[in-house]
Amino acid sequence: MIDLRPYADRTRWPWIAGAWGAGALFDAFQTVIVMRVVEGRTHSWLPLFATELALWLPWALATPLIIELARRYPVIRGTTLKAVGVHLATLVIMSAMVESWSAWLQVLFNPWANKRWPTFANTWSTSLVYQFFTFFIAYALILTVIYLLDARDRIARQATEAARLNEELSRAQLTALRRQLEPHFMYNTLNAIAGLVRDQRNGAAVNMIVGLSEFLRRASEDSNRAQVTLAEEVEYLQRYLDIQKLRFGDRLRVDLDIEDGLLDAKVPNLLLQPLVENAIKHGISKRVSGGAIRIAGAGRDGTLRLSVSNDGPCTQQDLDATRTGVGLGNLRTRLRILHGDRSGLVLQRAGVDGVDVVVTLPLREA
């Protein structure tokens, strides 16, 4: 037994009424024109127009039922004899009902103004023979439209689902990459703390532990965010630099030059810290006198350009190690996931000594 309750959810009555209303108007005007022009009849056209207009009312009322049958017994994929039989039986029943309605209207109003008033039996049997093919086309049209609409909705749902799955996959990849960075950062920082302890710089070691705790606490608050504002990223970087200054003291000099108008731009979480960490590890730490690191940011033509430079000694071995290290490889992967070909990361020499790492990505405000 067919449940009629879902009709209100599965169909749109205004669209059904509008479609059948337009078709009924076309058929009514066409019939009146044939009566006047082709057959040369001059009697009142209003009864005929109203009769032809009302003829399609049963089809409009039955459309939700046909839609339900079309979905329950599809005839486009996996067609069965049962499905064909159900639709043929429905077509026959609908044709008989519509012709009964039409015959009753003609008996009441005699819209063609025949001299001999029509009878129900003659009108019903005669009209059914001529109209059955038209009814067949009407039924097939309903099936075609509903299958096309369902196919469109199915494609839209699949596209939405695919987009959702891709988003979840990207989020999972970004989370995994972030978790890869955190132990790497922890390992390097704890080694620095151990070095301070060996040098009996216990006060600096304690301060570095406190700074590390604060840095990790703040970073964990945003652990589920793939992107943060550049202002937040600079704040994270400043906390990291505070830790490193406890280790290097005056040997580490930092120059931060980022345009104020860019601080609301969205950037990958933990973008700058791995770049600065590489600059310290492969450049500053190898020079007794230390060195300087410059972090710069500029925006132009919808592109954000961030660079981290250091003036420390640079060998080809250092360059190769930096290119294949965890930090840059991780960052390249995250940029590719977030922005695809619209982002880039370039590692190059900066003058005689030093290295310059440049990151470009789309400029988008949070």
Secondary structure in CASP SS format (residue, H / E / C, confidence):
PFRMAT SS
TARGET T0000
AUTHOR 0000-0000-0000
METHOD secondary structure of the structure
MODEL  1
M C 1.00
I C 1.00
D C 1.00
L C 1.00
R C 1.00
P C 1.00
Y H 1.00
A H 1.00
D H 1.00
R H 1.00
T C 1.00
R C 1.00
W H 1.00
P H 1.00
W H 1.00
I H 1.00
A H 1.00
G H 1.00
A H 1.00
W H 1.00
G H 1.00
A H 1.00
G H 1.00
A H 1.00
L H 1.00
F H 1.00
D H 1.00
A H 1.00
F H 1.00
Q H 1.00
T H 1.00
V H 1.00
I H 1.00
V H 1.00
M H 1.00
R H 1.00
V H 1.00
V H 1.00
E C 1.00
G C 1.00
R C 1.00
T C 1.00
H C 1.00
S C 1.00
W C 1.00
L H 1.00
P H 1.00
L H 1.00
F H 1.00
A H 1.00
T H 1.00
E H 1.00
L H 1.00
A H 1.00
L H 1.00
W C 1.00
L H 1.00
P H 1.00
W H 1.00
A H 1.00
L H 1.00
A H 1.00
T H 1.00
P H 1.00
L H 1.00
I H 1.00
I H 1.00
E H 1.00
L H 1.00
A H 1.00
R H 1.00
R H 1.00
Y C 1.00
P C 1.00
V C 1.00
I C 1.00
R C 1.00
G C 1.00
T C 1.00
T C 1.00
L H 1.00
K H 1.00
A H 1.00
V H 1.00
G H 1.00
V H 1.00
H H 1.00
L H 1.00
A H 1.00
T H 1.00
L H 1.00
V H 1.00
I H 1.00
M H 1.00
S H 1.00
A H 1.00
M H 1.00
V H 1.00
E H 1.00
S H 1.00
W H 1.00
S H 1.00
A H 1.00
W H 1.00
L H 1.00
Q H 1.00
V H 1.00
L H 1.00
F H 1.00
N C 1.00
P C 1.00
W C 1.00
A C 1.00
N C 1.00
K C 1.00
R C 1.00
W C 1.00
P C 1.00
T C 1.00
F H 1.00
A H 1.00
N H 1.00
T H 1.00
W H 1.00
S H 1.00
T H 1.00
S H 1.00
L H 1.00
V H 1.00
Y H 1.00
Q H 1.00
F H 1.00
F H 1.00
T H 1.00
F H 1.00
F H 1.00
I H 1.00
A H 1.00
Y H 1.00
A H 1.00
L H 1.00
I H 1.00
L H 1.00
T H 1.00
V H 1.00
I H 1.00
Y H 1.00
L H 1.00
L H 1.00
D H 1.00
A H 1.00
R H 1.00
D H 1.00
R H 1.00
I H 1.00
A H 1.00
R H 1.00
Q H 1.00
A H 1.00
T H 1.00
E H 1.00
A H 1.00
A H 1.00
R H 1.00
L H 1.00
N H 1.00
E H 1.00
E H 1.00
L H 1.00
S H 1.00
R H 1.00
A H 1.00
Q H 1.00
L H 1.00
T H 1.00
A H 1.00
L H 1.00
R H 1.00
R H 1.00
Q H 1.00
L H 1.00
E H 1.00
P H 1.00
H H 1.00
F H 1.00
M H 1.00
Y H 1.00
N H 1.00
T H 1.00
L H 1.00
N H 1.00
A H 1.00
I H 1.00
A H 1.00
G H 1.00
L H 1.00
V H 1.00
R H 1.00
D C 1.00
Q C 1.00
R C 1.00
N H 1.00
G H 1.00
A H 1.00
A H 1.00
V H 1.00
N H 1.00
M H 1.00
I H 1.00
V H 1.00
G H 1.00
L H 1.00
S H 1.00
E H 1.00
F H 1.00
L H 1.00
R H 1.00
R H 1.00
A H 1.00
S H 1.00
E H 1.00
D C 1.00
S C 1.00
N C 1.00
R C 1.00
A C 1.00
Q E 1.00
V E 1.00
T E 1.00
L H 1.00
A H 1.00
E H 1.00
E H 1.00
V H 1.00
E H 1.00
Y H 1.00
L H 1.00
Q H 1.00
R H 1.00
Y H 1.00
L H 1.00
D H 1.00
I H 1.00
Q H 1.00
K H 1.00
L H 1.00
R H 1.00
F H 1.00
G H 1.00
D H 1.00
R H 1.00
L E 1.00
R E 1.00
V E 1.00
D E 1.00
L E 1.00
D E 1.00
I E 1.00
E C 1.00
D H 1.00
G H 1.00
L H 1.00
L C 1.00
D C 1.00
A E 1.00
K E 1.00
V E 1.00
P E 1.00
N C 1.00
L C 1.00
L C 1.00
L H 1.00
Q H 1.00
P H 1.00
L H 1.00
V H 1.00
E H 1.00
N H 1.00
A H 1.00
I H 1.00
K H 1.00
H H 1.00
G C 1.00
I H 1.00
S H 1.00
K H 1.00
R C 1.00
V C 1.00
S C 1.00
G C 1.00
G E 1.00
A E 1.00
I E 1.00
R E 1.00
I E 1.00
A E 1.00
G E 1.00
A E 1.00
G E 1.00
R E 1.00
D C 1.00
G C 1.00
T E 1.00
L E 1.00
R E 1.00
L E 1.00
S E 1.00
V E 1.00
S E 1.00
N E 1.00
D C 1.00
G C 1.00
P C 1.00
C C 1.00
T C 1.00
Q H 1.00
Q H 1.00
D H 1.00
L H 1.00
D H 1.00
A H 1.00
T H 1.00
R H 1.00
T C 1.00
G C 1.00
V H 1.00
G H 1.00
L H 1.00
G H 1.00
N H 1.00
L H 1.00
R H 1.00
T H 1.00
R H 1.00
L H 1.00
R H 1.00
I H 1.00
L H 1.00
H H 1.00
G H 1.00
D H 1.00
R H 1.00
S C 1.00
G E 1.00
L E 1.00
V E 1.00
L E 1.00
Q E 1.00
R E 1.00
A C 1.00
G C 1.00
V C 1.00
D C 1.00
G C 1.00
V E 1.00
D E 1.00
V E 1.00
V E 1.00
V E 1.00
T E 1.00
L E 1.00
P E 1.00
L C 1.00
R C 1.00
E E 1.00
A C 1.00
END
